[in-house]
């Protein structure tokens, strides 16, 4: 085809715009909202995982989550001794208006905390509200550790019924923080649970946990997320928790949804 010189600039502009849209992997069609912005993929097992943020028609974050393809559950690290492998996932830029900084998927080949029934192969998905440098600096030999580990959030800043998993000085997990468990949970057979976390008097993370066996059953659940009565800083916070299997894309999603604006108090 011969293109006349006078229309060539317009053709180039149109082609460039078309190619830029088609080449942008971060934005795909969402379910129930116009867009889902994806973070970069990270190898997990024999597959990969990535974060995402769904956006409403005004571009406001509506949900934040993690997608794992089916192969991510295969060829995970294992051995005679328990193995914990942490996969750090960056969030897309569209998450900057949320309180969340990054996400980690922690694979536990033999689990942990047998007193809570967590001693089975499972994933911990930490949605961190603290930046990576702060989380990585949670180490017993770091200056000020004892004082920071001893400080816990005032009761209104944690959901009602949640309590620390032991004495803060001894129960704080290096590189993570202090885990808080729902003491109203009556189911003792662990398949999935949601924990909260703190560090230095601040809410540090929200953590869905789930066994590999349960996730591999391709479940679909959505339920209200336990809510604190107050918030330490303003932002959009999740009100729902969901795990879904998508047959069409062969992916699992772990999602904190219903992001709702909360004022600091």
LINNOR-V503888 format. One record per residue. N is the residue number from 1. RES is the residue in three letters. PSI is psi as a letter, one per 20 degrees, with the letter a starting at -180 (NA if undefined). Layout:
BEGIN
N_RES_PSI ; N_RES_PSI
END
This chain:
BEGIN
1_UNK_p ; 2_UNK_p ; 3_UNK_p ; 4_UNK_q ; 5_UNK_h ; 6_UNK_i ; 7_UNK_i ; 8_UNK_g ; 9_UNK_g ; 10_UNK_g ; 11_UNK_g ; 12_UNK_g ; 13_UNK_g ; 14_UNK_g ; 15_UNK_g ; 16_UNK_g ; 17_UNK_g ; 18_UNK_g ; 19_UNK_h ; 20_UNK_h ; 21_UNK_g ; 22_UNK_h ; 23_UNK_i ; 24_UNK_o ; 25_UNK_i ; 26_UNK_i ; 27_UNK_o ; 28_UNK_r ; 29_UNK_p ; 30_UNK_r ; 31_UNK_o ; 32_UNK_i ; 33_UNK_q ; 34_UNK_h ; 35_UNK_q ; 36_UNK_o ; 37_UNK_p ; 38_UNK_q ; 39_UNK_r ; 40_UNK_q ; 41_UNK_q ; 42_UNK_p ; 43_UNK_p ; 44_UNK_p ; 45_UNK_c ; 46_UNK_j ; 47_UNK_c ; 48_UNK_r ; 49_UNK_q ; 50_UNK_q ; 51_UNK_r ; 52_UNK_q ; 53_UNK_p ; 54_UNK_q ; 55_UNK_q ; 56_UNK_a ; 57_UNK_h ; 58_UNK_j ; 59_UNK_j ; 60_UNK_p ; 61_UNK_p ; 62_UNK_h ; 63_UNK_q ; 64_UNK_q ; 65_UNK_a ; 66_UNK_p ; 67_UNK_p ; 68_UNK_p ; 69_UNK_r ; 70_UNK_h ; 71_UNK_i ; 72_UNK_i ; 73_UNK_i ; 74_UNK_q ; 75_UNK_k ; 76_UNK_q ; 77_UNK_p ; 78_UNK_r ; 79_UNK_a ; 80_UNK_h ; 81_UNK_q ; 82_UNK_p ; 83_UNK_p ; 84_UNK_p ; 85_UNK_p ; 86_UNK_p ; 87_UNK_o ; 88_UNK_p ; 89_UNK_p ; 90_UNK_q ; 91_UNK_q ; 92_UNK_q ; 93_UNK_h ; 94_UNK_i ; 95_UNK_i ; 96_UNK_h ; 97_UNK_j ; 98_UNK_r ; 99_UNK_i ; 100_UNK_q ; 101_UNK_g ; 102_UNK_r ; 103_UNK_q ; 104_UNK_q ; 105_UNK_o ; 106_UNK_o ; 107_UNK_p ; 108_UNK_o ; 109_UNK_h ; 110_UNK_j ; 111_UNK_a ; 112_UNK_r ; 113_UNK_m ; 114_UNK_h ; 115_UNK_i ; 116_UNK_j ; 117_UNK_j ; 118_UNK_j ; 119_UNK_l ; 120_UNK_q ; 121_UNK_p ; 122_UNK_r ; 123_UNK_p ; 124_UNK_p ; 125_UNK_o ; 126_UNK_o ; 127_UNK_o ; 128_UNK_p ; 129_UNK_i ; 130_UNK_q ; 131_UNK_r ; 132_UNK_h ; 133_UNK_g ; 134_UNK_g ; 135_UNK_g ; 136_UNK_h ; 137_UNK_j ; 138_UNK_n ; 139_UNK_p ; 140_UNK_h ; 141_UNK_i ; 142_UNK_q ; 143_UNK_p ; 144_UNK_j ; 145_UNK_g ; 146_UNK_g ; 147_UNK_g ; 148_UNK_g ; 149_UNK_h ; 150_UNK_h ; 151_UNK_p ; 152_UNK_q ; 153_UNK_q ; 154_UNK_q ; 155_UNK_g ; 156_UNK_i ; 157_UNK_j ; 158_UNK_q ; 159_UNK_q ; 160_UNK_p ; 161_UNK_i ; 162_UNK_p ; 163_UNK_q ; 164_UNK_q ; 165_UNK_l ; 166_UNK_a ; 167_UNK_p ; 168_UNK_h ; 169_UNK_h ; 170_UNK_h ; 171_UNK_i ; 172_UNK_p ; 173_UNK_p ; 174_UNK_p ; 175_UNK_j ; 176_UNK_f ; 177_UNK_a ; 178_UNK_p ; 179_UNK_p ; 180_UNK_p ; 181_UNK_q ; 182_UNK_o ; 183_UNK_i ; 184_UNK_i ; 185_UNK_p ; 186_UNK_i ; 187_UNK_p ; 188_UNK_i ; 189_UNK_o ; 190_UNK_o ; 191_UNK_g ; 192_UNK_q ; 193_UNK_r ; 194_UNK_p ; 195_UNK_r ; 196_UNK_r ; 197_UNK_q ; 198_UNK_r ; 199_UNK_p ; 200_UNK_l ; 201_UNK_j ; 202_UNK_q ; 203_UNK_p ; 204_UNK_h ; 205_UNK_r ; 206_UNK_p ; 207_UNK_n ; 208_UNK_p ; 209_UNK_q ; 210_UNK_q ; 211_UNK_q ; 212_UNK_g ; 213_UNK_g ; 214_UNK_g ; 215_UNK_h ; 216_UNK_i ; 217_UNK_i ; 218_UNK_l ; 219_UNK_r ; 220_UNK_o ; 221_UNK_q ; 222_UNK_p ; 223_UNK_r ; 224_UNK_q ; 225_UNK_p ; 226_UNK_p ; 227_UNK_p ; 228_UNK_r ; 229_UNK_i ; 230_UNK_r ; 231_UNK_p ; 232_UNK_h ; 233_UNK_q ; 234_UNK_q ; 235_UNK_r ; 236_UNK_p ; 237_UNK_q ; 238_UNK_q ; 239_UNK_i ; 240_UNK_q ; 241_UNK_p ; 242_UNK_q ; 243_UNK_p ; 244_UNK_q ; 245_UNK_p ; 246_UNK_o ; 247_UNK_h ; 248_UNK_g ; 249_UNK_i ; 250_UNK_l ; 251_UNK_q ; 252_UNK_q ; 253_UNK_q ; 254_UNK_o ; 255_UNK_p ; 256_UNK_o ; 257_UNK_a ; 258_UNK_k ; 259_UNK_p ; 260_UNK_p ; 261_UNK_p ; 262_UNK_q ; 263_UNK_q ; 264_UNK_q ; 265_UNK_NA
END
